Amino acid sequence: MPVHNADVASIFDEVADLLDIEGANRFRVRAYRNAARTIGQLSQPVADLLAEGKDLSELPDIGDDLAGKIEEIVETGTLSLLDELEQQTAPALADLMRIPGLGPKRVRALHEALGLTSAEELKRAAEAGRVREVEGFGEKLEQTILDRLEAAGAEERRWLLATVEPVVESLVAHLEAHDAVEQIDVAGSYRRRKETVGDLDVLALSDDGPAVVAHFVEYEDVDEVVQQGDTRSSVVLRSELQVDLRVVPPASYGAALLYFTGSKAHNIRLRDRAIEDGLKLNEYGVFRAEDDDGERMAGATEEEIYDLFDLPYIVPELREDRGELDAAADGTLPDLVTRDDLRGNLHTHTTDSDGRASIEAMAEAARARGLDYLAITDHSPNVAVAQGLDADGLREQIDAIDRLNDELDGIRLLKSIEVDILKDGSLDLPDDVLERLDLRVCAIHSSFDLPEDDQTERVLRAMDNPLFNIWAHPTGRRLNERPPIALDLDRLMEAAVERGCFLELNAQPERLDLSDVYCQRAKELGLKLALGADAHWESGLDALPYGIDQARRGWLEADDVLNTRPWSEIAPLFDR
């Protein structure tokens, strides 16, 4: 039974949650959280590393103890420490921590005061007005918790795109191993590269449906077979991810791929176009509207379907009914940015703050990935991390980077900082040291709960400083964890254009901030975006493709992204 990196990371996160609720030593809790993040962002499966005899203790944040626990998870699929913690603390309490506004201390307080062990019990207590009576809560927080519980209950469970990726790769490899399978595609929101994914829709091109379905349900990660037919099957994996398989013959494969890729809105618009032409479009192909049993006019490939409507091929990332069909008809579809267009990364952390690799190691990793330049953007003092650079520390790093640039070949290091935007809109370091940098990346890391007007004015005041260059992860969101902070983002984007500032598209899979909709809005405003990996160790640079996916969904071309240019071209843009 395969154990994916996401499985290991999930177990470590659960351990950290339960330890946090118990009030365990914060350094122990942080160790598990850091380990979960490291494993979750590794580009190579830890199971493969173990099979190759690699020493996992050499990975960032993974010592001998955690390396042994990873090996236990890979070998058994579980962790005895997690089992012990679940016997001591109700596992459902960890779910409560995922509700915005509830951390370990508040969850522990609710459990001790009201005996709550689940989200449903919390909801009933809030509805009865009992939560406000617990010390440290109150009526306003009670209502906020209730609102967020109701919002969470209305949403289907979704997984991060990066979490699903290795699961998909393993499943596709299993299916492709069968001789009857000619082609496999994973459709739906996964193919459209949405930031989160619900159920997986898998299409198999084959003339032998029963054989392919039988092979599918034998996949070793299947926990439950929900349905099994001759050409269709539905299973639930151990991760609780549902996968639906459809086996499709060659003549209909393109039509089925188009239909199940979506989006629903895009498909409706395309079907409306078919109706206007006296045709009907469905998952089996394109037919004459008046001829139910007539000749299939198109359907083997997506390209021939679009061509039948005199349209160029529309890539899956654009199929959201945001004007792509009109642009295709007008010949104005964007020439979307690609990973090969990127020349550098403008958001990188090292061991000088909360990173897990040295500046030299990060430089080598960037060069190995074909990048020409790398901005070192360690944190400033106000950020709640293990350490941040004060003015003297930043001066020392500036001098160190200058020396390294004299020694390095094939990569240029840029002197920068991720400087905190304080509550009053000032920056966390004095101007005289910020002036020595090549660029400044500015971000909010505190006071997330300010009212929208106050939060917006805070950022506007920061942008008024001519040393403000890039606004990092602007909305502060963390997918499935933390909602965006309250901001008038459209006003701030317009202000950035006026002031010569830029916004970041943060490529971290749990952030992907900006959203695709705001990426498209930035393009409309002529606001260039900086694509940043926010890398904290070498493999963190492998997040860049997820940022490219998001950029493509936002209609961005290479010219819309700052770091597709050589450094000599963008350096003047940071001199306000």
Secondary structure by P-SEA (a helix, b strand, c coil): ccccaaaaaaaaaaaaaaaaaacccaaaaaaaaaaaaaaaaccccaaaaaaacccccccccccaaaaaaaaaaaaccccaaaaaaaaacccaaaaaaacccccaaaaaaaaaacccccaaaaaaaaaaccccccccccaaaaaaaaaaaaaaaacccccccccaaaaaaaaaaaaaccccccccccccccccccccccbbbbbbbcccaaaaaaaaaaccccccccccccccbbbbccccbbbbbbbbccccaaaaaaaaacaaaaaaaaaaaaaaacbbbccccccccccccccccccccaaaaaaaacccccccccccccaaaaaaaaccccccccccccccccbbbcccccccccaaaaaaaaaaacccbbbbbbbcccccccbbbcaaaaaaaaaaaaaaaaccccbbbbbbbbccccccccccccaaaaaaccbbbbbbcccccccaaaaaaaaaaaaacccccccccccccccccccccccaaaaaaaaaaaabbbbbcccccccccccaaaaaaaaaacbbbbbcccccccccccaaaaaaaaaaaacccccccccccccccccccccc
